[in-house]
Amino acid sequence: MSLRRLNFDADALVAVAVKASGASEGNEIAVIAEGSYNRVFRINFADGKDVIARCTQVHAKIWLPSEVATMDFVRSRLGPRVPKVLAWDASSDNAVGCEYIIMEKCVGPTLHNRVDANPNSFRHIYDVAELMSNLASIPFSQYGSIYYKEDMKTNYLDDSGLVRAWNDVFIEAGALICLLTVVHGRIYSPISAQNQVGARHTAEQHIALLQKWATIFPAVLPQSIYCMPTLSHPDLHADNICVTDADPMSVTSIIDWQSASVLPLFESEMPKFLDHQIFGSQFKYISTSDNLEQPVMPDNFNTLGNEERSQATAEFLQAWPKHAYLKHLSQLHPRLADHEVAQLPQIEVLRRAIYHSAHSWSQGLPALEQMLMVIKYAYGGTFPIHKDYPAAGIFSGEDLEQYSADMDELIEEQEHEAAVMELLQEDGICVSQDGGVAEQDFEAALKKAEDIRSRCIAHGSTERG
C-alpha cells in the first residue's frame, strides 16, 4: 500500500480549485476514481457546483503539459465536448505537494454507467464517429505529441535519464522518440529491470534486437496514404465517454486525453467500446462481413430454441453498433473507415511490433521477438529489405532457437498468471490489468494470494522431494 500512497495537501488542492473556478469557497472533496497512475477527486463548492481534480502518482512533467495542450487544442476545434482545463502544475514543487490538473466536471454519466440505455439508440455512436473524423481531418506535418512552445524550450531530460528531442509542429511541438535512446536511458534503472516479464535480458541484448528491428520496419510500412500524420484518441472505452442521461443518448464529453498524439493513420485504433470482436470470426449465429454490409440474423432464427434465439439476439446487438460506426465513418472520412474495415493482418502485426519495441524494456523481449518472426514468415521466410536500409539485421539459427525458448518461458508465466487470476475470481476478486483490486477486496486478495503462494511452495517441495 505504501507504493500507492499519495502525499499531498487536500486543503491546498481545494484552494487552487476555488481560485481557478472563481468560486467563493470549497465545500467537500471526495475520491471518485483511481487508476494506475492517477487519483481523481470531485471538489464541491458552496454554490453546489463541482470540478474534477486529478493528482498523479508518477512524475508528470513530460506528459501532463502535452495533455493540457492537446485538450486546449482539441477543444478549440471540437468545442465543449472536451472538458476545459482550469488549472494545472506538472511539478510537485507547489503548495499541493504533487502534480495535478483541475478541469470542468463533465455533464452526464459515463457510457459504462448508462445501463438503462435503449439498445436501439445510436446517436452516441455517430457522435464518436464524427469526433474521430474531425480529429483525423486536422492536417499535421509531423508525428508526435502536442505541446505549447513555452513548455518545450530546450531538449528535455527526465529523472530516469530518458532524453527526448523536440521539433516544432506549427504552434506546438512534436516528440520524435528514438527507441534506442529509451533503452539507453533505462540501463541503470534497477526498478525497470525487476519489472520485466518472461525471459530476462541485458541492455545490450535489447539494443541489439532493436537495432535489427530499426532496419526492418521501413520495409514493412504500408503505403503512404496509411502513414499520414493523424491525431487520434487511443483509449475510447466506455468509462472515457460521458453521455446524456436520457435517450436518444448523445455524447457530452470525452475525457482522458493523456495518450492522444499524432501518429501514422494505420495506428488509429477502433474505439474500445465497440471493438468487442473481429468481424466474421467470433459469432455463432449471425453473419458479418469485412465490408460495410449490416449484420444478418440467421435464416432459421424463428425455429431456434429460446436460449439460441437469446444468444443470436445478443450477438446482433453486439455487432450492430460497430457496423453503424463504420458506416457513418465511411461517409465522413472514407480513408479512416477503409483502414478500420480492412484491418489488414500485416498492419496489425506491424502495430504490435511497434508497441512491443517501445515497451521492450518494461515488458521483456519475447513479444517483440515473436512479432519479428511473424513478419519473417509472412514474407516467405526472409526479412524484407528497404532500398535505403540494405544492412537488414541478420538472425542466426541460434537467435531463432533463443527466441523460441524465450517465448516458451513467457507462455508458461502467462499460464501461471491466468491460473492465479482464475483462483482469485473464484472468490469474487477481480484483478485489473495492472494488478490492482477494488479497495473492499484488498484484504481478501492479500489473504488469497498468500494462500496461493503457500500452495505453490508446497507443490514445488513435493515435486523436488
ABEGO torsion letter per residue (X at the ends): XAAABBBBBAAAAAAAAAAAAGBABBABBBBABBBAABBBBBBBBAAGBBBBBBBBABBAAAAAAAAAAAAAAAAAAAEAABBBBABBBABABBAAGBBBBBBBBBBEBBAAABAABBAABAAAAAAAAAAAAAAAABBBABBEBBBBAAABABBBBBAAGBBBBBBBBEABBBBBBBAAAAAAAAAABAAAAAABBEBBBBAAAAAAAAAAAAAAAAAABBBAAAABBBBBBABBBAAABBBBABOBBBBABBBGAAABBBBBAAABBBBAAABABBBGAABAABBBBABABBBBBBAAAAABBAAAAAAAAAAAAAAAAAAAAAAAAAAABAAAAAAAAAGBAAAAAAAAAAAAAAAAAAAEAAAAAAAAAAAAAAAGGBBBBBAABABBBBBBAAAAAAAAAAAAAAAAAAAAAAAAAAAAAAAGBBBBAAGBBBAAAAAAAAAAAAAAAAAAAAAAAAAAX
